[in-house]
Every structure is written in C-alpha cells, then in structure tokens.
Amino acid sequence: NLDGLFRDRLILHKVPREEVKATWLATCSVAPVIPGILVEVDDRTVNVYMRATVVACDPQDPENYDKVVSRRDLMLAWTRTY
C-alpha cells in the first residue's frame, strides 16, 4: 500500500537543509516534485526506495553561491522482512 506508506507526501533526500536552494523550495508548492519509487524484493525482505531531484546550492564553491547542483540520492523509505 504505497499510498499508506507515503501518506506524509515528504521527499526523502540527503541534502542538508541549509544547502537546499530557497527559490526551488518555494516552487515546490506550485509544482510538486514527483519522486521515483523502486520496490525491491529479496528473498523475504521487501525494500522500498525513493529517488527525487533536489536542487541545492553548490557547497564546494562558496564564492559562487548562485551556482546550483541537483541531487538524486536513492533513499531507503521502508523495509520489512517477512
């Protein structure tokens, strides 16, 4: 039941909050991010992963704060072994 699993409608990611691009975050309420969902079944274990694009400021270049990078980290959202 993916709808029950993702009832909070939150995007899981590894980008620190201070690195998320503010203008991108503001547009998410108008054009929500649609994540990709991957379901892995391995023997008796079911893993559900989420992947979505998150736009961030480039932390490697503090001189150029307007430079943006996008991240698409694969995040484990749920797991269960039966």
Sequence and secondary structure as in RCSB ss.txt:
>XXXX:A:sequence
NLDGLFRDRLILHKVPREEVKATWLATCSVAPVIPGILVEVDDRTVNVYMRATVVACDPQDPENYDKVVSRRDLM
LAWTRTY
>XXXX:A:secstr
 HHHHTTT      S GGGB HHHHHHTTTS    EEEEEEETTEEEEEEE  EEEE TT TT TT EEEE  EE
EEEEEE 
